[in-house]
């Protein structure tokens, strides 16, 4: 199976020679590696989606992002500060923490930002998700070998900030 991964890399490398792309789960724009589709979408929203700006709905907070996932993570920090420790914090409860106007603007921006992320996904990760969605679940051992034998010695020498843990 590992041979398939090496051949797959060579095909990707042939298609995108100007990038250091090592797997289907690597952003062709910056080389960051992600183990899941959710991680890929989070990355695009945070790093590459700059068409829609999502502003924090809380007063006196200047946080901005392009990704709905990161925006939701951020607002949870505000909500945790204001919540009772015994209750779980849910983004669904945001309307009780901010004004109706800020809530509507935030939801609208998140929806539009996520739509943009969906549309530009193929540019940054040009793979067929239906074929690759559970890829790493089925090939964990082979991917470890691929990582150990190919990615570390060859690729990570060129990308010192690349993280495999995301």
ZATIDO-144975 format. One record per residue (C-alpha): residue number from 1; x, y, z; residue in three letters. Coordinates in pm, whole numbers, plus 50000, padded with zeros to 5 digits. Example, Ala and Ser with C-alpha at 12.3 -4.5 7.8 and 13.67 -1.06 7.14 Angstrom:
# residues 2
NODE num     X     Y     Z residu
NODE   1 51230 49550 50780    ALA
NODE   2 51367 49894 50714    SER
//
This chain:
# residues 166
NODE num     X     Y     Z residu
NODE   1 50000 50000 50000    UNK
NODE   2 50282 50241 50073    UNK
NODE   3 50387 50222 49708    UNK
NODE   4 50045 50362 49614    UNK
NODE   5 50107 50661 49839    UNK
NODE   6 50447 50727 49684    UNK
NODE   7 50297 50703 49335    UNK
NODE   8 50014 50931 49442    UNK
NODE   9 50264 51186 49564    UNK
NODE  10 50450 51174 49235    UNK
NODE  11 50125 51238 49045    UNK
NODE  12 50045 51535 49265    UNK
NODE  13 50402 51659 49233    UNK
NODE  14 50379 51633 48853    UNK
NODE  15 50053 51832 48852    UNK
NODE  16 50176 52101 49090    UNK
NODE  17 50556 52117 49047    UNK
NODE  18 50587 52468 49188    UNK
NODE  19 50447 52354 49525    UNK
NODE  20 50583 52120 49789    UNK
NODE  21 50264 51913 49802    UNK
NODE  22 50300 51578 49971    UNK
NODE  23 49952 51439 50010    UNK
NODE  24 49587 51504 49939    UNK
NODE  25 49561 51659 50282    UNK
NODE  26 49811 51937 50216    UNK
NODE  27 49717 52291 50115    UNK
NODE  28 49867 52364 49774    UNK
NODE  29 49898 52732 49859    UNK
NODE  30 50103 52710 50180    UNK
NODE  31 50185 52341 50232    UNK
NODE  32 50006 52296 50567    UNK
NODE  33 49895 51938 50635    UNK
NODE  34 49553 51846 50777    UNK
NODE  35 49414 51509 50879    UNK
NODE  36 49048 51592 50824    UNK
NODE  37 48816 51782 50593    UNK
NODE  38 48706 51995 50890    UNK
NODE  39 49069 52086 50954    UNK
NODE  40 49110 52182 50589    UNK
NODE  41 48803 52406 50598    UNK
NODE  42 48914 52565 50925    UNK
NODE  43 49252 52639 50765    UNK
NODE  44 49101 52794 50453    UNK
NODE  45 48873 53017 50660    UNK
NODE  46 49154 53134 50885    UNK
NODE  47 49436 53168 50633    UNK
NODE  48 49300 53211 50281    UNK
NODE  49 48936 53328 50279    UNK
NODE  50 48946 53708 50275    UNK
NODE  51 48631 53788 50078    UNK
NODE  52 48401 53791 50383    UNK
NODE  53 48510 53923 50722    UNK
NODE  54 48340 53777 51027    UNK
NODE  55 48351 54020 51320    UNK
NODE  56 48312 53918 51680    UNK
NODE  57 47954 54000 51792    UNK
NODE  58 48065 54100 52143    UNK
NODE  59 48101 54470 52220    UNK
NODE  60 48455 54607 52249    UNK
NODE  61 48617 54308 52079    UNK
NODE  62 48815 54364 51759    UNK
NODE  63 48852 53995 51664    UNK
NODE  64 48801 53926 51292    UNK
NODE  65 48837 53612 51082    UNK
NODE  66 48730 53464 50752    UNK
NODE  67 48622 53128 50892    UNK
NODE  68 48305 53034 51073    UNK
NODE  69 48476 52754 51266    UNK
NODE  70 48733 52993 51412    UNK
NODE  71 48466 53256 51478    UNK
NODE  72 48264 53004 51679    UNK
NODE  73 48573 52897 51872    UNK
NODE  74 48641 53261 51953    UNK
NODE  75 48290 53344 52075    UNK
NODE  76 48298 53040 52303    UNK
NODE  77 48582 53211 52493    UNK
NODE  78 48356 53511 52560    UNK
NODE  79 48065 53290 52656    UNK
NODE  80 48274 53082 52896    UNK
NODE  81 48377 53398 53080    UNK
NODE  82 48011 53490 53133    UNK
NODE  83 47866 53142 53192    UNK
NODE  84 47805 52948 53508    UNK
NODE  85 48078 52684 53544    UNK
NODE  86 47816 52410 53584    UNK
NODE  87 47655 52476 53246    UNK
NODE  88 47799 52382 52912    UNK
NODE  89 47860 52666 52670    UNK
NODE  90 47695 52632 52331    UNK
NODE  91 47717 52862 52031    UNK
NODE  92 47342 52806 51996    UNK
NODE  93 47298 53025 52306    UNK
NODE  94 47481 53324 52154    UNK
NODE  95 47160 53525 52115    UNK
NODE  96 47130 53554 52493    UNK
NODE  97 47479 53707 52517    UNK
NODE  98 47475 53974 52242    UNK
NODE  99 47234 54224 52087    UNK
NODE 100 46987 54105 51824    UNK
NODE 101 47163 54317 51560    UNK
NODE 102 47509 54176 51641    UNK
NODE 103 47367 53824 51651    UNK
NODE 104 47205 53861 51307    UNK
NODE 105 47519 54016 51156    UNK
NODE 106 47738 53742 51302    UNK
NODE 107 47518 53459 51176    UNK
NODE 108 47491 53614 50831    UNK
NODE 109 47867 53667 50806    UNK
NODE 110 47941 53312 50922    UNK
NODE 111 47700 53168 50667    UNK
NODE 112 47848 53373 50382    UNK
NODE 113 48206 53302 50496    UNK
NODE 114 48136 52928 50507    UNK
NODE 115 47981 52945 50159    UNK
NODE 116 48297 53111 50026    UNK
NODE 117 48513 52846 50197    UNK
NODE 118 48307 52572 50029    UNK
NODE 119 48347 52738 49689    UNK
NODE 120 48722 52788 49714    UNK
NODE 121 48794 52453 49882    UNK
NODE 122 48894 52282 49555    UNK
NODE 123 49152 52552 49483    UNK
NODE 124 49342 52483 49806    UNK
NODE 125 49276 52108 49834    UNK
NODE 126 49205 51982 49478    UNK
NODE 127 49096 51633 49578    UNK
NODE 128 48776 51437 49546    UNK
NODE 129 48644 51436 49901    UNK
NODE 130 48412 51142 49836    UNK
NODE 131 48719 50928 49760    UNK
NODE 132 48945 51068 50029    UNK
NODE 133 48709 51148 50317    UNK
NODE 134 48803 50846 50533    UNK
NODE 135 49135 50781 50364    UNK
NODE 136 49348 50808 50675    UNK
NODE 137 49120 50578 50874    UNK
NODE 138 49183 50298 50627    UNK
NODE 139 49556 50352 50576    UNK
NODE 140 49686 50463 50917    UNK
NODE 141 49987 50230 50917    UNK
NODE 142 50078 50307 50558    UNK
NODE 143 50047 50680 50620    UNK
NODE 144 50275 50650 50921    UNK
NODE 145 50530 50476 50701    UNK
NODE 146 50480 50740 50431    UNK
NODE 147 50531 51012 50690    UNK
NODE 148 50837 50843 50838    UNK
NODE 149 51002 50747 50509    UNK
NODE 150 50915 51034 50283    UNK
NODE 151 50770 51342 50448    UNK
NODE 152 51016 51392 50732    UNK
NODE 153 51349 51345 50554    UNK
NODE 154 51259 51516 50229    UNK
NODE 155 50974 51759 50269    UNK
NODE 156 51002 51893 50621    UNK
NODE 157 51356 52008 50553    UNK
NODE 158 51197 52267 50324    UNK
NODE 159 50894 52350 50541    UNK
NODE 160 51021 52401 50897    UNK
NODE 161 50690 52543 51025    UNK
NODE 162 50478 52257 50890    UNK
NODE 163 50284 52072 51158    UNK
NODE 164 50163 51714 51125    UNK
NODE 165 49948 51731 51438    UNK
NODE 166 49664 51936 51295    UNK
//
